[in-house]
Amino acid sequence: MKKYSMETTVGVFVFAGLLCIVYMAVRLGGLELFSSKYYSLFARFSSVNGLRIGSPVEMLGLQIGKVTGLSMNQDEQVAIAELKIARDVRVYDDAIASIRTSGLIGDKFVRIDAGGAGAQLQAGGMIVDTEPAVDLWELISKYALGDVGKKQEKQDLLQSGESE
């Protein structure tokens, strides 16, 4: 009889330990099994250069979600970012999503201007007004190599030729 009570006690502790491990894996992994505090929105960008899965999504300087997926639509030649947004945050169909850099050369994040004149976007909705990330290295190379002045000179020549 004593042998079975010891085995039962060990079994209960092993089962409780496994439950704790599963609970911590779900909590730390960010899985929501029963109810979600977030809903998904999608944003269509011409480029998601530097944006990563897990990058924050901000509105009014506050983090309201994160980027959970990046994909490509080859038919329309656009990149699609999936954004998980907190349930209590309202985003409207005239919203503007832009990819920004925190600091001078920091990580990228998505900034949303929520809009407000249109209808509220529901889960699975698409933000179509977007601004891709500014490529800092491309800008620096244009200024360093003098391409900016050459383009302006070409535009000036074209305009002066049209006015004659």
Sequence and secondary structure as in RCSB ss.txt:
>XXXX:A:sequence
MKKYSMETTVGVFVFAGLLCIVYMAVRLGGLELFSSKYYSLFARFSSVNGLRIGSPVEMLGLQIGKVTGLSMNQD
EQVAIAELKIARDVRVYDDAIASIRTSGLIGDKFVRIDAGGAGAQLQAGGMIVDTEPAVDLWELISKYALGDVGK
KQEKQDLLQSGESE
>XXXX:A:secstr
 HHHHHHHHHHHHHHHHHHHHHHHHHHHHT  SS  SEEEEEEEES  TT  TT EEEETTEEEEEEEEEEEETT
TTEEEEEEEEETT   BTT EEEEEESSSS  EEEEEE   SS B  TTEEE EEE    HHHHHHHHHHTHHHH
HHHHHHHHHHHHH 
